[in-house]
């Protein structure tokens, strides 16, 4: 289970502790995610805010690496009014800082369409960061953004709630929750 922790540098989910703790009590391997605001503060500043406010990671076998949720802007223009070049720099800044603070690569949550439109289908972070792809109404994750050969997670529907696939065995999920 992943629980929203933060957004930008001013929003903290007021239900995070209850939701995250509830997932743990239910015996789920869980993690936190940060909803990106690339038109706001710098990527590294948002990574710091995320880690400070519940987005950290520990090799306890129960904590998944944090997620950078970077997708369609619910508040305005699709790419947040940011150029493709600046978007790639912003994402790189976030991913580097998260790794520096936690020792773990952050998971990138996105869609192929958004990634192509807003980063120019950049492969800059694909070599190091796991991918969580969102693609609904299909039987497979489909074409992935450039540089990723596989998706670590696939979100296939949001109805009635977000539903995802981890295409491997439980022991591989535990590896994701323990190895740097």
N, C-alpha and C positions, 0 to 999 in steps of 0.2 A: 504494500500500500504506500502511496505517496500522498503527502498532505501539504497543502499550500502553507508556506511559512511567511513569505514576504512579497512585496511588490515595490519596485523603485527603491527609494531610501526613506520612505515615511510610513509605509503601511506594514503592519504586523497583523496576521490573522488572530483575532481575539479568541478563537476556538482551537488554536493550534495545539496547545498542551493537552486539552481534553481529547482531541481527535488522534493525535500522535500517541498519547498514552493509551487510549482505547485500542488502537491497532496493536500495540505491544501486549496489552493484557489479553487480546484475542490470539496471541501467539504468532502474529504476522511479522515478517521481515518488513521494515518500513524505512522511509526516507522522507526528506523534505524537498519542496521545490520553491523556486523564486520566479515570479512572473516579471519578465524583463520590461524595462521602460527605457529603451535606447535613446529616446529623445530627452531624457532627464539627465541625471548624474552619470559620470563616467562608469564604464563597465567595472573597473577595479573597485570603485566606491560601492557599487551595488553588491558586488561579491562580498566585500567586508561586512556590509549591512546584513546580508543573508547569513553569513557564518556566525556573526555576533548574535543573531536573533533566531537560532535554531537550525541553521543550515549546515552545521558542522558534520563531521563524520568520525566514526571510531571503528576500529577493526574488531568489533565484538561479535560479528556473525549475525547481528540483528539489525544493523543500520546500513541501508543502501546509500550509495554516494548521492550527493545533492543533484538537483536538476535545475538547469536553466531553461525555463519555459519561454521560448522566443517564437512568436507566431503573429497572426493577424492582430492588429491593433483594435481593441474593442472601443477605443475612445476617439478614433479619427482615421487618418490615412493609413492604408495597409502597412506601409514600411516606416511609419512614424515620422515621415518627412525627413528621413535620413538617407543619404546616398549609399549606394552599394559598398563603395570603398570604406566609408565611415562605419557602416554597419559591421563589416568584417573586422575592422579595428576595434569596435566596441565589444563584439563577441570575444575576440582574442584577448582583450584586456580582462574581461570577466573570467574567462577560462584559466588564464595564467594566474590570476590572483587567487581563485578558488584552490587551485593546485598548490600554490605557495602556502596557503593557510591551512590546508587539510592533508596535503600529501596525496590526494585522490583526484582523478580527472572527473569533472562534472559531466553529467549526462545531458545531452542536448535534446530537448523536446521541440519538435517542429513538424511542418508538413513539407513535402517536396515542392509544392507550388510556392509557398511562402519563401522558402529558402532560395529557390531559383529567382523569384522576383526581387527579393530584397538583399541578397548577397551576391547575385550574379552566378549562383550555383558554385560558390567558393568551396574548395576542398581544404582550406587552411586548418581547420580544427578536426577534420575527419580522421586523421591518423592517430590521434590520442584520445578523443572523447567518444564514449558510447553514444549511440543514437536511439532515441525513442521517437518513432515516427507515428504520426496520426494520419490515418487514411480510412475513411468510413465507406461502408456499403460494398466492400469487396471481399474476396476470399483469401487475398494475399496482400502484403504491404505494398506491392508494386514497385515502381522505379524509385530508387532512393536518391537523395542528394549526392552530388559528385563526391567521390572519395570514400564513401561508406559502402562496404560490400554486403553488410548485414545490419539488421536492426536488432538492438538488444531487447527493446520492447516495441510492441505494435499496439496502438490504440485503434480498435476497429469500430467502435460505436460510442455514442454518448447517450444512448437511449436504453433503459431509463436513467442510467448513470454511466460515467466513463467506464469502459471495459477494455481490458488489455490482455495481451498474450506475451509471455516470456517463453520463447521457442526452444527451451532446453529443459533439463531436469532440475529438481530442487537443489541438488548439490552444486550445480553451476551458479544458481542464484546466491547460495551461501558463499561461494568464492567471490562473487561481486561484492558481498558484504564484509569480506575479510581481507582481501589482498589489495595492496597499494599498486 
